[in-house]
Amino acid sequence: LTNQAHYTDVVTVDAYMRTEFPGMSHNTVYRNLKEFEEVGIVEQNTEQERTRVKYQCDFHHQHHHHFICQNCGKVIEL
């Protein structure tokens, strides 16, 4: 695994999940993302009223910070 990753807009995750599972509701997607955040599976970032998530891949250092490129969204963990 690399320490460079991208956050993905929750809207994009929602659209993908609903394409793969057409009967899935928006509430189900958002509720599961919230639960994944609570147990440390995903990280959430809200900026300019856009919520984004990324898979948490550093389980040894769950509390950490990021540099996030404002142009491309690339994330570098500190």
PyMOL commands that set and color helices and strands:
alter all, ss='L'
color gray80, all
select helices_A, chain A and resi 10-20+26-38
alter helices_A, ss='H'
color red, helices_A
select strands_A, chain A and resi 4-6+8-9+42-47+50-55+66-68+74-77
alter strands_A, ss='S'
color yellow, strands_A
deselect
rebuild
show_as cartoon
